[in-house]
Amino acid sequence: MGLLFMMAAMLGAVAFIDSDDSASDTEDTPDPLPPETPTDPVDPVDPIPDPSLTLEGTSGADLLLGKEGDDIVYGRAGSDTLSGGAGDDQLFGQFGRDDISGDGGADSLYGGQGNDILYGDASQISTSSETDGADFLDGGAGDDRLYGGGGVDTLHGGDGDDLIVDYDLSRNEGIENGSVVDGGAGDDDIRVDGGSTITGGDGNDSIFIHADIGEEGVTEITDFVQGQDTLAFSIIIREGDTGPLTIQDSADGTGAEVYMGDTLVAEITGGQGMTLDDLDVAFVLEQNAGDIDYTDGEAGSIIEGNHSDNVINGGDGNDSIFAGYVGGDYAGENHHGGSDVLNGGAGDDYIVANSATYTAYNDGTSPIEVVHDLHVDTLNGGEGNDTLVANDGGILTGGEGEDVFVINHNMRYVDNDAYDGDNLFPEPVLITDFDPSEDVINIGYFGDFSGFSGPSATEVTVEPWENGEGSNILLFDRVIATVPGAGSLTYDDLSFDRDLARA
């Protein structure tokens, strides 16, 4: 075992094998030449490795690592881990549940039998283009997971219910698109960048396209089956991009075409007769584009803002609008959001704004310090029964209809009471048109993170203004919302949701 390990290491590869079996590697290295005379000193030189290796695993769980050359690696039986390293490698998982990564170069990966995981680049979703290559991935039999990474890849799921992901997360200028995806038999989940060619294959397939309008080519779906397959788009919006999003039958009547304004986004063979109601669409404002003023022309859209000062108009339909930071883990992070104006328009809209940027510091003994960088969002529900969700300092106007105002106040307290209370409390939310006969105020919060816990509903109180023309809602005797025109508001008029439970 020790001799085999040393030989493999000298050849530039590492193979961990079972003691009863062996892994083989071959390279053609010329015999070293002797010095001219036995007494001449020989300068030490680095060995010149043959860049091409062939590695074979065992019946056990092997770790087989290629190096700089064009390697060929066979996992054989067992749940193996195979990595090609640099070069244009061929990696065969064969039997068992294998984890295979091509790393750099244009690699070919074959999962074989079993529920395999294949990475065209490194063994994670990389946000760098350094390991991009035109990779070929074939999952084979089993419920496989295939991740193409950067570059123009070809991905075949094979038999089984496969997950196929081919995002280019680096978003660098000049990155090529145009990957080819074939789900094969089974109910596949396919998620790709725009400009790809997609064949779902047999089964009920789910297709998600992340389309960057004007930056990528046309997505082609070759075999869409209505009533069986599903199709969703996430469309990147930049300043100046205009809609509306439309869908129409192709000229030959055998499919459909999706347009954003005058830009062709996708061609769907088998999609003739489809309407926008047959698609799930989200519009995402480009994260680094700065302030964007966007008006949606669709009926019932999902719109996600960026971290700048945006104006988003939902238009007609039941829209969902999100601005600022939504979700994630709060401990020790900065959370960014601009001062947004979000208008739902007609329809029953769901509008969420996370306005505050803050960082929480705690060394385990000192009081908690929370630093706020407040941005005030303006949310207008418009007509319809809307839900408006705000955090710190938002201005909420429900408009006509039965509206729900949700106050997620972004505040916590420490179990040992070691906190600076003044810093933990944000600016209050202003609700401009609360009507107790039809509207609802809901008190919630995002949840716990390390060192913090959430308050209970018993710590919420309502305090009428002295002039009787409005009320304040308080938590720990701090105002978290002001409600003009609601002088008769009481605790019983409030509702509590998410992690707050009414006592």
C-alpha positions as CSV (number, residue, x, y, z in Angstrom):
1,M,0.0,0.0,0.0
2,G,2.8,2.5,0.9
3,L,4.8,1.7,-2.3
4,L,1.7,2.2,-4.5
5,F,0.9,5.5,-2.8
6,M,4.4,6.8,-3.2
7,M,4.5,5.8,-6.9
8,A,1.1,7.5,-7.6
9,A,2.2,10.6,-5.8
10,M,5.4,10.8,-7.9
11,L,3.4,10.5,-11.1
12,G,1.3,13.5,-10.1
13,A,-1.9,11.7,-8.9
14,V,-3.3,10.4,-5.6
15,A,-5.4,7.3,-5.4
16,F,-6.8,6.1,-2.1
17,I,-7.7,2.5,-2.5
18,D,-8.7,-0.5,-0.4
19,S,-5.9,-2.6,1.0
20,D,-7.0,-5.7,-0.8
21,D,-7.2,-4.2,-4.3
22,S,-5.1,-1.8,-6.4
23,A,-5.5,1.3,-8.5
24,S,-3.4,1.5,-11.6
25,D,-1.8,4.5,-13.3
26,T,0.4,4.5,-16.4
27,E,2.8,7.0,-17.9
28,D,5.7,6.7,-20.4
29,T,8.7,8.4,-18.7
30,P,12.1,7.8,-20.3
31,D,14.8,6.2,-18.2
32,P,17.0,8.9,-16.6
33,L,20.5,9.3,-18.2
34,P,23.5,8.7,-16.0
35,P,26.0,11.5,-15.4
36,E,29.0,11.7,-17.8
37,T,31.4,10.5,-15.1
38,P,30.7,9.0,-11.8
39,T,32.5,11.8,-10.1
40,D,30.7,14.7,-11.8
41,P,28.2,16.5,-9.6
42,V,24.6,16.3,-10.8
43,D,22.5,19.4,-10.5
44,P,19.1,18.6,-9.1
45,V,16.3,19.1,-11.7
46,D,12.6,18.8,-11.5
47,P,11.2,15.7,-13.1
48,I,9.3,16.3,-16.3
49,P,5.9,14.7,-15.7
50,D,3.9,13.1,-18.5
51,P,0.7,15.1,-18.3
52,S,-1.5,12.2,-19.2
53,L,-2.6,9.7,-16.5
54,T,-4.8,6.7,-16.5
55,L,-6.3,5.9,-13.0
56,E,-8.5,3.0,-12.1
57,G,-10.4,2.6,-8.9
58,T,-11.4,-0.5,-7.0
59,S,-14.5,-2.1,-5.7
60,G,-14.5,0.2,-2.8
61,A,-14.9,4.0,-2.3
62,D,-12.0,5.6,-4.1
63,L,-10.5,9.1,-4.3
64,L,-8.9,9.5,-7.7
65,L,-7.3,12.9,-8.6
66,G,-5.9,13.8,-11.9
67,K,-3.4,16.5,-12.5
68,E,-2.3,18.9,-15.3
69,G,-2.7,16.6,-18.3
70,D,-5.5,14.9,-20.2
71,D,-6.4,12.2,-17.7
72,I,-8.6,9.2,-18.0
73,V,-10.1,8.1,-14.7
74,Y,-12.3,5.0,-14.0
75,G,-14.1,4.8,-10.7
76,R,-15.3,1.2,-11.1
77,A,-17.6,-0.1,-8.3
78,G,-18.3,1.8,-5.1
79,S,-19.2,5.4,-4.3
80,D,-16.1,7.2,-5.7
81,T,-14.8,10.7,-5.8
82,L,-13.2,11.6,-9.1
83,S,-11.5,14.9,-10.0
84,G,-9.8,15.7,-13.3
85,G,-7.7,18.7,-12.5
86,A,-6.4,20.8,-15.3
87,G,-6.5,19.4,-18.9
88,D,-9.2,17.8,-21.0
89,D,-10.1,14.8,-18.9
90,Q,-12.4,11.8,-19.3
91,L,-14.0,10.7,-16.0
92,F,-16.1,7.5,-15.7
93,G,-18.0,6.9,-12.4
94,Q,-19.3,3.5,-13.7
95,F,-21.0,1.9,-10.7
96,G,-22.2,3.3,-7.4
97,R,-23.1,6.9,-6.3
98,D,-20.2,8.9,-7.6
99,D,-19.1,12.5,-7.1
100,I,-17.3,13.7,-10.3
101,S,-15.7,17.1,-11.1
102,G,-13.9,18.0,-14.3
103,D,-12.2,21.1,-12.9
104,G,-10.3,23.0,-15.6
105,G,-10.4,22.2,-19.3
106,A,-13.0,20.8,-21.6
107,D,-13.9,17.6,-19.8
108,S,-16.1,14.6,-20.4
109,L,-17.9,13.2,-17.4
110,Y,-20.0,9.9,-17.3
111,G,-21.9,9.0,-14.2
112,G,-22.9,5.5,-15.2
113,Q,-25.2,3.6,-12.9
114,G,-26.3,5.1,-9.6
115,N,-27.4,8.5,-8.4
116,D,-24.4,10.6,-9.3
117,I,-23.3,14.2,-8.9
118,L,-21.4,15.7,-11.9
119,Y,-19.6,19.1,-11.9
120,G,-18.3,20.4,-15.2
121,D,-15.9,22.7,-13.4
122,A,-14.9,22.6,-9.8
123,S,-16.9,20.5,-7.3
124,Q,-19.1,23.5,-6.4
125,I,-21.1,26.2,-8.2
126,S,-18.2,28.6,-9.1
127,T,-18.6,32.3,-9.5
128,S,-15.3,32.6,-11.4
129,S,-14.6,32.0,-15.1
130,E,-11.2,30.7,-14.4
131,T,-12.3,27.0,-14.7
132,D,-14.7,27.5,-17.6
133,G,-14.6,24.9,-20.3
134,A,-16.8,23.3,-22.9
135,D,-17.7,20.3,-20.9
136,F,-19.7,17.2,-21.7
137,L,-21.7,15.6,-18.8
138,D,-23.8,12.4,-19.1
139,G,-25.5,11.3,-15.9
140,G,-26.4,7.8,-17.2
141,A,-28.9,5.7,-15.2
142,G,-30.2,7.0,-11.9
143,D,-31.5,10.2,-10.4
144,D,-28.4,12.4,-11.1
145,R,-27.4,16.0,-10.5
146,L,-25.5,17.7,-13.2
147,Y,-23.9,21.2,-12.9
148,G,-22.3,22.6,-16.0
149,G,-20.7,25.8,-14.7
150,G,-19.1,28.3,-17.1
151,G,-18.5,27.7,-20.8
152,V,-20.7,26.2,-23.5
153,D,-21.5,22.8,-22.0
154,T,-23.5,19.8,-23.2
155,L,-25.5,18.0,-20.5
156,H,-27.4,14.8,-20.8
157,G,-29.4,13.6,-17.8
158,G,-30.0,10.1,-19.1
159,D,-32.6,7.8,-17.5
160,G,-34.1,8.9,-14.1
161,D,-35.4,12.1,-12.5
162,D,-32.4,14.4,-13.0
163,L,-31.5,17.9,-11.8
164,I,-29.6,19.8,-14.5
165,V,-28.2,23.2,-13.7
166,D,-26.1,25.3,-16.1
167,Y,-25.8,28.8,-14.8
168,D,-22.9,31.1,-15.5
169,L,-22.7,32.9,-12.1
170,S,-19.7,34.9,-13.0
171,R,-21.7,37.1,-15.4
172,N,-18.4,38.4,-16.9
173,E,-18.4,40.2,-20.2
174,G,-17.7,38.0,-23.2
175,I,-18.8,34.8,-21.5
176,E,-20.3,32.5,-24.1
177,N,-23.8,31.0,-23.8
178,G,-25.4,28.4,-25.9
179,S,-25.2,25.2,-23.8
180,V,-27.1,22.1,-25.0
181,V,-29.3,20.2,-22.5
182,D,-31.1,16.9,-22.9
183,G,-33.0,15.7,-19.9
184,G,-33.6,12.2,-21.2
185,A,-36.2,9.9,-19.8
186,G,-37.8,10.8,-16.4
187,D,-39.2,13.9,-14.7
188,D,-36.3,16.3,-15.0
189,D,-35.7,19.7,-13.3
190,I,-33.7,21.8,-15.8
191,R,-32.3,25.3,-14.9
192,V,-30.2,27.1,-17.4
193,D,-29.0,30.5,-18.7
194,G,-30.7,32.1,-21.7
195,G,-29.3,31.2,-25.1
196,S,-29.4,27.4,-24.4
197,T,-31.0,24.6,-26.4
198,I,-33.2,22.4,-24.3
199,T,-34.7,19.0,-24.9
200,G,-36.7,17.8,-22.0
201,G,-37.1,14.2,-23.2
202,D,-39.8,11.8,-21.9
203,G,-41.5,12.6,-18.7
204,N,-42.9,15.6,-16.9
205,D,-40.1,18.2,-17.1
206,S,-39.7,21.5,-15.3
207,I,-37.7,24.1,-17.2
208,F,-36.4,27.3,-15.7
209,I,-34.6,29.9,-17.8
210,H,-32.5,32.7,-16.4
211,A,-32.6,35.2,-19.3
212,D,-30.5,38.3,-19.6
213,I,-32.2,40.3,-22.3
214,G,-29.8,41.6,-24.9
215,E,-26.8,39.9,-23.4
216,E,-27.7,36.3,-24.4
217,G,-29.0,34.5,-27.4
218,V,-32.4,33.0,-28.0
219,T,-33.4,30.0,-25.9
220,E,-34.7,27.0,-27.9
221,I,-37.0,24.4,-26.4
222,T,-37.3,21.5,-28.8
223,D,-40.0,19.3,-27.4
224,F,-42.3,21.1,-25.0
225,V,-45.4,19.2,-24.2
226,Q,-48.3,21.3,-22.9
227,G,-50.1,20.0,-19.9
228,Q,-47.1,17.9,-19.1
229,D,-44.0,20.1,-18.9
230,T,-43.8,23.5,-17.1
231,L,-41.8,26.6,-18.1
232,A,-40.6,29.5,-16.0
233,F,-38.5,32.6,-16.8
234,S,-36.4,34.9,-14.6
235,I,-35.7,38.0,-16.8
236,I,-33.0,40.5,-15.9
237,I,-34.1,44.1,-16.3
238,R,-31.7,47.0,-16.9
239,E,-32.4,50.7,-17.1
240,G,-33.9,51.3,-20.6
241,D,-35.3,47.8,-21.0
242,T,-38.9,47.9,-22.1
243,G,-41.6,45.4,-22.5
244,P,-44.1,44.2,-22.6
245,L,-43.5,40.5,-22.4
246,T,-45.6,38.7,-25.1
247,I,-46.0,35.3,-26.5
248,Q,-47.3,34.4,-30.0
249,D,-47.5,31.4,-32.3
250,S,-44.6,30.8,-34.6
251,A,-45.1,31.4,-38.3
252,D,-45.2,27.7,-39.2
253,G,-47.8,27.0,-36.4
254,T,-45.6,24.3,-34.7
255,G,-44.6,26.3,-31.7
256,A,-44.6,29.7,-29.9
257,E,-42.2,32.6,-29.5
258,V,-41.6,34.7,-26.4
259,Y,-40.7,38.4,-26.8
260,M,-39.6,41.1,-24.4
261,G,-40.5,44.2,-26.4
262,D,-38.9,43.6,-29.8
263,T,-36.3,41.1,-28.5
264,L,-36.9,37.4,-29.1
265,V,-36.3,35.6,-25.8
266,A,-37.3,32.0,-26.6
267,E,-38.7,29.6,-29.2
268,I,-40.9,26.8,-27.9
269,T,-41.5,23.9,-30.3
270,G,-44.8,22.4,-29.2
271,G,-46.0,25.7,-27.6
272,Q,-48.5,26.8,-30.2
273,G,-51.6,28.3,-28.5
274,M,-49.8,29.1,-25.3
275,T,-50.5,32.3,-23.4
276,L,-48.7,34.2,-20.7
277,D,-50.9,32.5,-18.2
278,D,-49.0,29.2,-19.1
279,L,-45.7,30.7,-18.0
280,D,-44.3,31.6,-14.6
281,V,-42.3,34.9,-15.0
282,A,-40.2,36.9,-12.6
283,F,-38.6,40.2,-13.5
284,V,-35.3,40.9,-11.7
285,L,-33.7,44.3,-11.7
286,E,-30.0,43.9,-12.5
287,Q,-28.1,44.1,-9.1
288,N,-25.2,46.4,-10.2
289,A,-27.2,48.6,-12.5
290,G,-27.9,51.4,-10.0
291,D,-31.3,53.2,-9.8
292,I,-33.9,51.7,-12.1
293,D,-37.4,53.1,-12.9
294,Y,-39.4,50.1,-14.1
295,T,-43.1,49.8,-15.1
296,D,-44.4,46.3,-15.6
297,G,-46.9,45.8,-18.4
298,E,-48.0,42.3,-17.5
299,A,-51.0,41.1,-15.6
300,G,-49.7,39.4,-12.4
301,S,-45.9,39.5,-12.3
302,I,-43.1,38.9,-9.8
303,I,-40.7,41.8,-9.7
304,E,-37.5,41.8,-7.7
305,G,-35.6,45.1,-7.1
306,N,-31.9,45.6,-6.6
307,H,-30.0,47.4,-3.8
308,S,-30.3,50.9,-5.3
309,D,-33.2,53.5,-5.2
310,N,-35.8,52.0,-7.5
311,V,-39.2,53.0,-8.7
312,I,-41.3,49.9,-9.5
313,N,-44.8,50.1,-10.9
314,G,-46.7,46.8,-10.9
315,G,-49.5,47.7,-13.2
316,D,-52.6,45.6,-13.6
317,G,-53.0,42.2,-12.2
318,N,-52.0,40.4,-8.9
319,D,-48.3,41.4,-8.7
320,S,-45.6,40.4,-6.2
321,I,-43.0,43.1,-5.7
322,F,-39.8,42.6,-3.6
323,A,-37.2,45.3,-3.0
324,G,-34.1,45.4,-0.9
325,Y,-32.7,42.4,0.9
326,V,-35.1,39.5,1.5
327,G,-34.2,36.4,3.4
328,G,-30.7,35.2,4.5
329,D,-28.8,35.0,7.7
330,Y,-28.5,38.2,9.7
331,A,-25.7,37.5,12.1
332,G,-22.6,39.6,11.3
333,E,-23.7,40.7,7.9
334,N,-24.5,43.9,6.2
335,H,-27.9,44.1,4.5
336,H,-28.5,46.6,1.8
337,G,-31.6,48.2,0.4
338,G,-32.2,51.5,-1.3
339,S,-35.0,54.0,-0.8
340,D,-37.6,52.4,-3.0
341,V,-41.0,53.5,-4.3
342,L,-43.2,50.4,-4.9
343,N,-46.6,50.8,-6.6
344,G,-48.8,47.8,-6.9
345,G,-51.4,49.3,-9.1
346,A,-54.7,47.5,-9.7
347,G,-55.1,43.9,-8.5
348,D,-54.4,42.1,-5.3
349,D,-50.7,42.8,-4.8
350,Y,-48.0,41.5,-2.4
351,I,-45.3,44.1,-1.8
352,V,-42.3,43.6,0.4
353,A,-39.6,46.1,1.2
354,N,-36.6,45.5,3.4
355,S,-35.2,49.0,3.9
356,A,-32.5,49.0,6.6
357,T,-28.8,48.3,6.3
358,Y,-27.4,47.3,9.6
359,T,-24.7,45.3,11.3
360,A,-24.9,43.6,14.7
361,Y,-21.7,43.2,16.7
362,N,-21.2,41.1,19.8
363,D,-18.0,39.8,21.3
364,G,-19.8,37.5,23.7
365,T,-19.4,39.9,26.8
366,S,-20.0,43.4,25.5
367,P,-23.4,45.0,24.9
368,I,-24.9,44.4,21.5
369,E,-24.2,47.3,19.1
370,V,-26.5,47.7,16.1
371,V,-25.5,50.2,13.4
372,H,-28.4,51.4,11.2
373,D,-28.1,52.8,7.7
374,L,-31.8,53.6,7.2
375,H,-33.5,53.9,3.8
376,V,-37.1,54.8,3.8
377,D,-39.3,52.8,1.3
378,T,-42.7,54.0,0.0
379,L,-45.3,51.2,-0.7
380,N,-48.5,52.0,-2.4
381,G,-51.0,49.1,-2.8
382,G,-53.4,50.8,-5.2
383,E,-56.7,49.2,-6.0
384,G,-57.4,45.7,-4.8
385,N,-56.8,43.7,-1.6
386,D,-53.1,44.2,-1.1
387,T,-50.5,43.0,1.4
388,L,-47.7,45.5,2.2
389,V,-44.7,44.3,4.2
390,A,-42.2,46.8,5.5
391,N,-39.4,46.9,8.0
392,D,-37.7,50.0,9.2
393,G,-39.2,53.4,8.5
394,G,-41.4,52.5,5.6
395,I,-44.4,54.5,4.4
396,L,-47.4,52.3,3.7
397,T,-50.5,53.3,1.8
398,G,-53.0,50.5,1.1
399,G,-55.3,52.3,-1.2
400,E,-58.8,51.0,-2.0
401,G,-59.7,47.5,-0.9
402,E,-59.1,45.3,2.1
403,D,-55.4,45.6,2.9
404,V,-53.0,43.9,5.2
405,F,-50.1,45.9,6.7
406,V,-47.3,43.7,7.9
407,I,-44.6,45.2,10.2
408,N,-41.5,43.2,10.3
409,H,-39.6,45.4,12.7
410,N,-36.1,43.9,12.6
411,M,-35.4,44.0,16.3
412,R,-34.3,41.4,18.8
413,Y,-33.2,41.2,22.4
414,V,-30.4,39.2,24.0
415,D,-31.3,36.4,26.4
416,N,-28.9,37.8,29.1
417,D,-30.3,41.3,28.6
418,A,-26.8,42.6,27.5
419,Y,-27.8,45.0,24.8
420,D,-28.0,48.6,24.0
421,G,-31.7,49.1,23.7
422,D,-31.5,52.5,21.9
423,N,-29.6,50.9,19.0
424,L,-31.8,47.9,18.6
425,F,-35.0,49.8,17.6
426,P,-35.4,51.2,14.1
427,E,-37.5,54.1,12.8
428,P,-41.3,53.4,13.0
429,V,-43.4,52.5,10.0
430,L,-46.0,55.0,9.0
431,I,-49.4,53.5,7.9
432,T,-51.2,56.4,6.1
433,D,-54.7,55.1,5.4
434,F,-55.6,52.3,7.9
435,D,-59.4,51.6,8.0
436,P,-60.2,49.4,11.0
437,S,-63.5,48.3,9.3
438,E,-61.6,46.5,6.5
439,D,-57.8,46.6,7.0
440,V,-55.5,44.5,9.2
441,I,-52.2,45.3,10.9
442,N,-50.0,42.3,11.4
443,I,-47.0,42.3,13.7
444,G,-44.2,39.9,12.8
445,Y,-40.4,39.6,12.7
446,F,-37.8,37.7,10.7
447,G,-36.7,35.2,13.3
448,D,-33.8,34.5,15.5
449,F,-30.1,34.5,14.8
450,S,-27.1,33.7,17.0
451,G,-27.3,35.4,20.4
452,F,-30.7,36.9,19.8
453,S,-34.3,35.8,20.4
454,G,-37.6,37.3,19.4
455,P,-40.1,39.0,21.6
456,S,-43.6,37.7,22.3
457,A,-46.8,39.3,21.5
458,T,-47.4,40.3,25.1
459,E,-44.7,42.9,24.8
460,V,-46.7,44.7,22.1
461,T,-48.9,47.6,23.2
462,V,-51.1,50.2,21.5
463,E,-51.0,53.9,22.7
464,P,-53.6,56.4,21.4
465,W,-52.4,59.9,20.6
466,E,-53.3,62.6,23.1
467,N,-55.4,64.4,20.5
468,G,-57.3,61.2,19.7
469,E,-56.4,61.4,16.0
470,G,-54.2,58.3,15.8
471,S,-52.3,55.7,17.6
472,N,-48.8,54.3,18.1
473,I,-47.9,50.6,18.2
474,L,-45.1,49.9,20.6
475,L,-42.7,47.0,21.4
476,F,-40.9,47.2,24.7
477,D,-42.3,50.7,25.0
478,R,-40.6,51.7,21.8
479,V,-42.7,52.9,18.8
480,I,-42.5,50.6,15.8
481,A,-45.5,52.0,13.9
482,T,-47.6,55.2,13.8
483,V,-51.2,55.0,12.5
484,P,-52.9,58.3,11.9
485,G,-56.7,58.2,11.8
486,A,-56.8,55.2,14.1
487,G,-57.4,56.8,17.5
488,S,-59.6,53.9,18.5
489,L,-57.1,51.2,17.7
490,T,-56.6,48.6,20.4
491,Y,-54.4,45.6,21.0
492,D,-57.3,43.3,20.0
493,D,-57.3,44.9,16.5
494,L,-53.8,43.6,15.8
495,S,-52.9,40.2,14.4
496,F,-49.6,38.2,15.0
497,D,-48.0,35.9,12.5
498,R,-44.8,34.2,11.6
499,D,-42.6,33.6,14.7
500,L,-44.8,35.8,17.0
501,A,-47.5,33.8,18.9
502,R,-50.2,35.7,20.5
503,A,-50.3,34.8,24.2
